[in-house]
Amino acid sequence: MPLHLVKLCVGAESIEDLQSWVADRLEEARRTGRAVEQIHQTRMQPKRETDVLAGGSLYWVIKGSIQVRQRILALRPVVDAEGIGRCHIVLEPVFVPTEWQPRRAFQGWRYLTEDDAPRDLGADADLAAVPPDLRRELAELGLL
């Protein structure tokens, strides 16, 4: 059973905002001749790397709720310009909307088990069509 990560998506207002940001970064990488892959840098390397790489995803918390996930392709230890160890989380640039699950603010990332992860919206196209602000209000009222 895969193990997932959950992380705050600071600065994004919606899934579409995150998608736009990633698309811009991938296009910049294409233009400058760098590897075209989505990398998110974090401070800590997951100790349960094998479990995470067995099909795990990064679940993004946007505006106080898990809203979307991306499959994790690799976890790469790196050293930054100041000589500090970091982890590059390489993500598949495909965004899978999920049921909204409220989350309080936290620092870094947390593990998320398969049993605790919100379900993908996938076939529930009606719910995916609801504007983000209305979905947020419905989630806060416990109606989603």
LORO-442826 format. One record per atom (N, C-alpha, C): residue number from 1; residue in one letter; x, y, z. Coordinates in steps of 0.2 Angstrom, whole numbers, always signed. Layout:
BEGIN
<pt NUM 'A' <X Y Z>>
...
// end
This chain:
BEGIN
<pt 1 'M' <+4 -6 +0>>
<pt 1 'M' <+0 +0 +0>>
<pt 1 'M' <+4 +6 +0>>
<pt 2 'P' <+3 +11 -5>>
<pt 2 'P' <+8 +17 -5>>
<pt 2 'P' <+6 +21 +1>>
<pt 3 'L' <+12 +25 +2>>
<pt 3 'L' <+11 +31 +7>>
<pt 3 'L' <+12 +37 +3>>
<pt 4 'H' <+8 +42 +5>>
<pt 4 'H' <+7 +48 +2>>
<pt 4 'H' <+10 +54 +6>>
<pt 5 'L' <+11 +60 +3>>
<pt 5 'L' <+14 +66 +7>>
<pt 5 'L' <+8 +71 +6>>
<pt 6 'V' <+7 +75 +11>>
<pt 6 'V' <+3 +81 +11>>
<pt 6 'V' <+7 +87 +12>>
<pt 7 'K' <+6 +92 +8>>
<pt 7 'K' <+10 +98 +9>>
<pt 7 'K' <+5 +104 +8>>
<pt 8 'L' <+7 +110 +11>>
<pt 8 'L' <+3 +116 +10>>
<pt 8 'L' <+6 +119 +3>>
<pt 9 'C' <+1 +122 -1>>
<pt 9 'C' <+3 +125 -7>>
<pt 9 'C' <+2 +132 -6>>
<pt 10 'V' <+7 +135 -3>>
<pt 10 'V' <+7 +142 -1>>
<pt 10 'V' <+7 +147 -7>>
<pt 11 'G' <+2 +151 -7>>
<pt 11 'G' <+2 +156 -13>>
<pt 11 'G' <-3 +155 -18>>
<pt 12 'A' <-5 +148 -19>>
<pt 12 'A' <-10 +147 -24>>
<pt 12 'A' <-17 +148 -21>>
<pt 13 'E' <-21 +151 -25>>
<pt 13 'E' <-28 +152 -23>>
<pt 13 'E' <-33 +146 -26>>
<pt 14 'S' <-31 +142 -30>>
<pt 14 'S' <-35 +137 -33>>
<pt 14 'S' <-31 +132 -37>>
<pt 15 'I' <-34 +126 -39>>
<pt 15 'I' <-30 +121 -43>>
<pt 15 'I' <-28 +124 -49>>
<pt 16 'E' <-32 +128 -52>>
<pt 16 'E' <-30 +132 -58>>
<pt 16 'E' <-24 +136 -58>>
<pt 17 'D' <-24 +139 -52>>
<pt 17 'D' <-18 +144 -51>>
<pt 17 'D' <-12 +140 -50>>
<pt 18 'L' <-12 +134 -47>>
<pt 18 'L' <-6 +129 -46>>
<pt 18 'L' <-4 +127 -53>>
<pt 19 'Q' <-9 +125 -57>>
<pt 19 'Q' <-8 +122 -64>>
<pt 19 'Q' <-5 +127 -68>>
<pt 20 'S' <-7 +133 -68>>
<pt 20 'S' <-4 +139 -72>>
<pt 20 'S' <+3 +140 -70>>
<pt 21 'W' <+5 +140 -63>>
<pt 21 'W' <+11 +141 -60>>
<pt 21 'W' <+16 +136 -63>>
<pt 22 'V' <+14 +129 -63>>
<pt 22 'V' <+18 +124 -65>>
<pt 22 'V' <+19 +124 -72>>
<pt 23 'A' <+14 +126 -76>>
<pt 23 'A' <+15 +126 -84>>
<pt 23 'A' <+20 +132 -85>>
<pt 24 'D' <+20 +137 -82>>
<pt 24 'D' <+25 +143 -83>>
<pt 24 'D' <+32 +140 -82>>
<pt 25 'R' <+33 +137 -76>>
<pt 25 'R' <+39 +134 -74>>
<pt 25 'R' <+42 +129 -79>>
<pt 26 'L' <+37 +125 -82>>
<pt 26 'L' <+39 +120 -87>>
<pt 26 'L' <+41 +123 -93>>
<pt 27 'E' <+37 +128 -95>>
<pt 27 'E' <+39 +132 -101>>
<pt 27 'E' <+46 +135 -101>>
<pt 28 'E' <+47 +138 -95>>
<pt 28 'E' <+53 +142 -94>>
<pt 28 'E' <+59 +137 -94>>
<pt 29 'A' <+58 +131 -92>>
<pt 29 'A' <+63 +125 -92>>
<pt 29 'A' <+64 +123 -100>>
<pt 30 'R' <+59 +123 -104>>
<pt 30 'R' <+60 +121 -111>>
<pt 30 'R' <+64 +127 -114>>
<pt 31 'R' <+62 +133 -113>>
<pt 31 'R' <+65 +139 -116>>
<pt 31 'R' <+73 +139 -114>>
<pt 32 'T' <+75 +137 -108>>
<pt 32 'T' <+81 +138 -106>>
<pt 32 'T' <+86 +132 -107>>
<pt 33 'G' <+83 +127 -110>>
<pt 33 'G' <+86 +120 -111>>
<pt 33 'G' <+87 +116 -105>>
<pt 34 'R' <+84 +117 -99>>
<pt 34 'R' <+85 +113 -93>>
<pt 34 'R' <+80 +107 -94>>
<pt 35 'A' <+81 +102 -90>>
<pt 35 'A' <+76 +96 -89>>
<pt 35 'A' <+69 +99 -88>>
<pt 36 'V' <+65 +96 -92>>
<pt 36 'V' <+58 +98 -91>>
<pt 36 'V' <+54 +93 -87>>
<pt 37 'E' <+54 +95 -80>>
<pt 37 'E' <+51 +91 -75>>
<pt 37 'E' <+49 +95 -70>>
<pt 38 'Q' <+44 +94 -66>>
<pt 38 'Q' <+41 +97 -61>>
<pt 38 'Q' <+45 +95 -54>>
<pt 39 'I' <+48 +100 -51>>
<pt 39 'I' <+52 +98 -45>>
<pt 39 'I' <+49 +103 -39>>
<pt 40 'H' <+48 +100 -34>>
<pt 40 'H' <+46 +104 -28>>
<pt 40 'H' <+52 +103 -23>>
<pt 41 'Q' <+55 +108 -20>>
<pt 41 'Q' <+60 +107 -16>>
<pt 41 'Q' <+58 +108 -9>>
<pt 42 'T' <+60 +103 -4>>
<pt 42 'T' <+58 +103 +3>>
<pt 42 'T' <+64 +102 +7>>
<pt 43 'R' <+64 +103 +13>>
<pt 43 'R' <+70 +103 +18>>
<pt 43 'R' <+71 +96 +19>>
<pt 44 'M' <+66 +92 +21>>
<pt 44 'M' <+67 +85 +24>>
<pt 44 'M' <+66 +80 +18>>
<pt 45 'Q' <+71 +75 +18>>
<pt 45 'Q' <+70 +69 +14>>
<pt 45 'Q' <+66 +64 +18>>
<pt 46 'P' <+60 +61 +15>>
<pt 46 'P' <+56 +56 +18>>
<pt 46 'P' <+60 +50 +20>>
<pt 47 'K' <+60 +48 +26>>
<pt 47 'K' <+63 +42 +28>>
<pt 47 'K' <+60 +35 +25>>
<pt 48 'R' <+54 +36 +24>>
<pt 48 'R' <+50 +30 +21>>
<pt 48 'R' <+49 +31 +14>>
<pt 49 'E' <+55 +32 +11>>
<pt 49 'E' <+55 +33 +3>>
<pt 49 'E' <+52 +28 -1>>
<pt 50 'T' <+54 +21 +1>>
<pt 50 'T' <+52 +16 -2>>
<pt 50 'T' <+44 +15 -3>>
<pt 51 'D' <+41 +17 +3>>
<pt 51 'D' <+34 +17 +3>>
<pt 51 'D' <+31 +22 -1>>
<pt 52 'V' <+34 +28 -1>>
<pt 52 'V' <+31 +34 -5>>
<pt 52 'V' <+32 +32 -12>>
<pt 53 'L' <+37 +29 -14>>
<pt 53 'L' <+39 +28 -21>>
<pt 53 'L' <+35 +22 -24>>
<pt 54 'A' <+31 +19 -20>>
<pt 54 'A' <+27 +13 -22>>
<pt 54 'A' <+20 +15 -24>>
<pt 55 'G' <+20 +21 -27>>
<pt 55 'G' <+13 +23 -30>>
<pt 55 'G' <+10 +29 -26>>
<pt 56 'G' <+15 +32 -22>>
<pt 56 'G' <+12 +38 -18>>
<pt 56 'G' <+11 +44 -22>>
<pt 57 'S' <+7 +49 -19>>
<pt 57 'S' <+6 +55 -22>>
<pt 57 'S' <+7 +61 -17>>
<pt 58 'L' <+8 +67 -20>>
<pt 58 'L' <+8 +73 -15>>
<pt 58 'L' <+2 +76 -16>>
<pt 59 'Y' <-2 +76 -10>>
<pt 59 'Y' <-8 +80 -9>>
<pt 59 'Y' <-7 +87 -7>>
<pt 60 'W' <-10 +91 -11>>
<pt 60 'W' <-9 +99 -10>>
<pt 60 'W' <-15 +102 -6>>
<pt 61 'V' <-13 +105 -1>>
<pt 61 'V' <-18 +109 +3>>
<pt 61 'V' <-18 +116 +0>>
<pt 62 'I' <-24 +118 -2>>
<pt 62 'I' <-25 +125 -5>>
<pt 62 'I' <-30 +128 -1>>
<pt 63 'K' <-29 +134 +1>>
<pt 63 'K' <-34 +138 +5>>
<pt 63 'K' <-37 +133 +11>>
<pt 64 'G' <-33 +129 +14>>
<pt 64 'G' <-36 +126 +20>>
<pt 64 'G' <-39 +119 +19>>
<pt 65 'S' <-39 +117 +13>>
<pt 65 'S' <-42 +110 +11>>
<pt 65 'S' <-37 +106 +6>>
<pt 66 'I' <-36 +100 +7>>
<pt 66 'I' <-33 +96 +2>>
<pt 66 'I' <-38 +96 -4>>
<pt 67 'Q' <-36 +98 -10>>
<pt 67 'Q' <-40 +99 -16>>
<pt 67 'Q' <-38 +95 -22>>
<pt 68 'V' <-31 +93 -22>>
<pt 68 'V' <-28 +90 -28>>
<pt 68 'V' <-22 +86 -26>>
<pt 69 'R' <-21 +81 -30>>
<pt 69 'R' <-15 +77 -29>>
<pt 69 'R' <-11 +76 -36>>
<pt 70 'Q' <-4 +75 -35>>
<pt 70 'Q' <+0 +73 -41>>
<pt 70 'Q' <+4 +67 -39>>
<pt 71 'R' <+5 +63 -43>>
<pt 71 'R' <+9 +57 -42>>
<pt 71 'R' <+17 +59 -41>>
<pt 72 'I' <+20 +56 -36>>
<pt 72 'I' <+27 +57 -35>>
<pt 72 'I' <+31 +52 -39>>
<pt 73 'L' <+36 +54 -43>>
<pt 73 'L' <+40 +50 -48>>
<pt 73 'L' <+46 +49 -45>>
<pt 74 'A' <+49 +53 -41>>
<pt 74 'A' <+56 +52 -38>>
<pt 74 'A' <+57 +57 -32>>
<pt 75 'L' <+61 +55 -27>>
<pt 75 'L' <+64 +59 -22>>
<pt 75 'L' <+71 +59 -22>>
<pt 76 'R' <+74 +65 -23>>
<pt 76 'R' <+81 +66 -25>>
<pt 76 'R' <+84 +70 -19>>
<pt 77 'P' <+89 +67 -15>>
<pt 77 'P' <+93 +72 -11>>
<pt 77 'P' <+97 +76 -15>>
<pt 78 'V' <+97 +82 -13>>
<pt 78 'V' <+102 +87 -16>>
<pt 78 'V' <+105 +92 -10>>
<pt 79 'V' <+110 +95 -12>>
<pt 79 'V' <+113 +100 -8>>
<pt 79 'V' <+112 +107 -11>>
<pt 80 'D' <+109 +112 -7>>
<pt 80 'D' <+108 +119 -10>>
<pt 80 'D' <+115 +123 -10>>
<pt 81 'A' <+114 +129 -13>>
<pt 81 'A' <+120 +133 -14>>
<pt 81 'A' <+123 +135 -7>>
<pt 82 'E' <+119 +135 -2>>
<pt 82 'E' <+122 +136 +5>>
<pt 82 'E' <+125 +130 +8>>
<pt 83 'G' <+125 +124 +5>>
<pt 83 'G' <+128 +118 +7>>
<pt 83 'G' <+123 +114 +12>>
<pt 84 'I' <+116 +116 +12>>
<pt 84 'I' <+111 +113 +16>>
<pt 84 'I' <+108 +107 +12>>
<pt 85 'G' <+107 +101 +15>>
<pt 85 'G' <+104 +96 +12>>
<pt 85 'G' <+96 +97 +11>>
<pt 86 'R' <+94 +96 +5>>
<pt 86 'R' <+87 +97 +3>>
<pt 86 'R' <+84 +90 +0>>
<pt 87 'C' <+78 +90 -2>>
<pt 87 'C' <+75 +85 -6>>
<pt 87 'C' <+71 +88 -11>>
<pt 88 'H' <+72 +85 -17>>
<pt 88 'H' <+68 +87 -23>>
<pt 88 'H' <+63 +82 -24>>
<pt 89 'I' <+57 +84 -24>>
<pt 89 'I' <+51 +79 -25>>
<pt 89 'I' <+49 +80 -32>>
<pt 90 'V' <+50 +75 -36>>
<pt 90 'V' <+49 +75 -43>>
<pt 90 'V' <+42 +73 -44>>
<pt 91 'L' <+37 +77 -47>>
<pt 91 'L' <+30 +76 -48>>
<pt 91 'L' <+28 +75 -55>>
<pt 92 'E' <+24 +71 -56>>
<pt 92 'E' <+20 +70 -63>>
<pt 92 'E' <+16 +76 -64>>
<pt 93 'P' <+17 +80 -69>>
<pt 93 'P' <+13 +87 -70>>
<pt 93 'P' <+6 +85 -72>>
<pt 94 'V' <+3 +81 -69>>
<pt 94 'V' <-5 +79 -70>>
<pt 94 'V' <-8 +80 -63>>
<pt 95 'F' <-13 +84 -64>>
<pt 95 'F' <-17 +86 -57>>
<pt 95 'F' <-23 +82 -57>>
<pt 96 'V' <-24 +79 -51>>
<pt 96 'V' <-30 +75 -50>>
<pt 96 'V' <-34 +78 -45>>
<pt 97 'P' <-40 +81 -46>>
<pt 97 'P' <-44 +84 -41>>
<pt 97 'P' <-46 +79 -36>>
<pt 98 'T' <-47 +80 -30>>
<pt 98 'T' <-49 +76 -25>>
<pt 98 'T' <-55 +79 -21>>
<pt 99 'E' <-58 +74 -17>>
<pt 99 'E' <-63 +77 -13>>
<pt 99 'E' <-59 +82 -8>>
<pt 100 'W' <-63 +87 -6>>
<pt 100 'W' <-60 +92 -2>>
<pt 100 'W' <-59 +89 +5>>
<pt 101 'Q' <-54 +90 +9>>
<pt 101 'Q' <-53 +88 +15>>
<pt 101 'Q' <-49 +93 +19>>
<pt 102 'P' <-53 +96 +24>>
<pt 102 'P' <-50 +102 +28>>
<pt 102 'P' <-43 +100 +32>>
<pt 103 'R' <-39 +105 +32>>
<pt 103 'R' <-32 +103 +35>>
<pt 103 'R' <-30 +110 +39>>
<pt 104 'R' <-28 +109 +45>>
<pt 104 'R' <-25 +115 +48>>
<pt 104 'R' <-18 +116 +45>>
<pt 105 'A' <-16 +123 +46>>
<pt 105 'A' <-9 +124 +44>>
<pt 105 'A' <-4 +120 +48>>
<pt 106 'F' <+2 +119 +44>>
<pt 106 'F' <+7 +115 +47>>
<pt 106 'F' <+14 +117 +43>>
<pt 107 'Q' <+19 +115 +45>>
<pt 107 'Q' <+26 +117 +42>>
<pt 107 'Q' <+28 +110 +38>>
<pt 108 'G' <+31 +111 +33>>
<pt 108 'G' <+34 +105 +29>>
<pt 108 'G' <+29 +101 +26>>
<pt 109 'W' <+30 +95 +27>>
<pt 109 'W' <+25 +90 +24>>
<pt 109 'W' <+24 +85 +29>>
<pt 110 'R' <+19 +81 +28>>
<pt 110 'R' <+17 +75 +33>>
<pt 110 'R' <+15 +69 +29>>
<pt 111 'Y' <+16 +63 +32>>
<pt 111 'Y' <+14 +57 +28>>
<pt 111 'Y' <+6 +57 +29>>
<pt 112 'L' <+3 +54 +24>>
<pt 112 'L' <-4 +53 +23>>
<pt 112 'L' <-5 +45 +21>>
<pt 113 'T' <-8 +41 +25>>
<pt 113 'T' <-10 +34 +23>>
<pt 113 'T' <-15 +34 +18>>
<pt 114 'E' <-15 +29 +14>>
<pt 114 'E' <-20 +27 +9>>
<pt 114 'E' <-27 +28 +12>>
<pt 115 'D' <-28 +25 +18>>
<pt 115 'D' <-35 +25 +21>>
<pt 115 'D' <-37 +32 +23>>
<pt 116 'D' <-32 +37 +25>>
<pt 116 'D' <-34 +44 +27>>
<pt 116 'D' <-34 +49 +21>>
<pt 117 'A' <-32 +46 +15>>
<pt 117 'A' <-32 +51 +9>>
<pt 117 'A' <-39 +52 +6>>
<pt 118 'P' <-40 +58 +4>>
<pt 118 'P' <-47 +59 +1>>
<pt 118 'P' <-47 +56 -6>>
<pt 119 'R' <-53 +54 -8>>
<pt 119 'R' <-54 +50 -14>>
<pt 119 'R' <-54 +55 -20>>
<pt 120 'D' <-52 +53 -26>>
<pt 120 'D' <-51 +57 -32>>
<pt 120 'D' <-59 +58 -34>>
<pt 121 'L' <-59 +64 -37>>
<pt 121 'L' <-66 +66 -40>>
<pt 121 'L' <-67 +63 -46>>
<pt 122 'G' <-62 +62 -50>>
<pt 122 'G' <-63 +58 -57>>
<pt 122 'G' <-70 +58 -60>>
<pt 123 'A' <-74 +53 -58>>
<pt 123 'A' <-80 +52 -62>>
<pt 123 'A' <-86 +57 -59>>
<pt 124 'D' <-84 +61 -54>>
<pt 124 'D' <-89 +65 -51>>
<pt 124 'D' <-88 +72 -55>>
<pt 125 'A' <-90 +73 -61>>
<pt 125 'A' <-89 +79 -65>>
<pt 125 'A' <-93 +84 -62>>
<pt 126 'D' <-99 +83 -60>>
<pt 126 'D' <-104 +88 -57>>
<pt 126 'D' <-100 +92 -52>>
<pt 127 'L' <-97 +89 -47>>
<pt 127 'L' <-94 +92 -42>>
<pt 127 'L' <-88 +96 -44>>
<pt 128 'A' <-84 +93 -49>>
<pt 128 'A' <-78 +97 -51>>
<pt 128 'A' <-80 +103 -55>>
<pt 129 'A' <-86 +103 -57>>
<pt 129 'A' <-89 +109 -61>>
<pt 129 'A' <-91 +115 -56>>
<pt 130 'V' <-92 +114 -50>>
<pt 130 'V' <-94 +119 -45>>
<pt 130 'V' <-88 +123 -44>>
<pt 131 'P' <-90 +130 -44>>
<pt 131 'P' <-84 +135 -43>>
<pt 131 'P' <-80 +134 -37>>
<pt 132 'P' <-74 +135 -37>>
<pt 132 'P' <-70 +134 -31>>
<pt 132 'P' <-72 +138 -24>>
<pt 133 'D' <-75 +144 -25>>
<pt 133 'D' <-77 +147 -19>>
<pt 133 'D' <-83 +144 -16>>
<pt 134 'L' <-88 +141 -20>>
<pt 134 'L' <-94 +138 -18>>
<pt 134 'L' <-92 +131 -15>>
<pt 135 'R' <-87 +128 -18>>
<pt 135 'R' <-85 +121 -15>>
<pt 135 'R' <-82 +122 -8>>
<pt 136 'R' <-78 +128 -8>>
<pt 136 'R' <-74 +129 -1>>
<pt 136 'R' <-80 +130 +4>>
<pt 137 'E' <-85 +134 +2>>
<pt 137 'E' <-90 +136 +7>>
<pt 137 'E' <-94 +129 +9>>
<pt 138 'L' <-95 +125 +4>>
<pt 138 'L' <-99 +119 +6>>
<pt 138 'L' <-95 +114 +10>>
<pt 139 'A' <-88 +114 +9>>
<pt 139 'A' <-83 +110 +13>>
<pt 139 'A' <-83 +112 +20>>
<pt 140 'E' <-83 +119 +21>>
<pt 140 'E' <-83 +122 +27>>
<pt 140 'E' <-89 +120 +31>>
<pt 141 'L' <-95 +120 +28>>
<pt 141 'L' <-101 +118 +31>>
<pt 141 'L' <-102 +110 +32>>
<pt 142 'G' <-97 +106 +30>>
<pt 142 'G' <-97 +99 +30>>
<pt 142 'G' <-102 +96 +25>>
<pt 143 'L' <-103 +99 +20>>
<pt 143 'L' <-108 +97 +15>>
<pt 143 'L' <-105 +93 +9>>
<pt 144 'L' <-98 +93 +9>>
<pt 144 'L' <-94 +89 +4>>
<pt 144 'L' <-90 +84 +7>>
// end
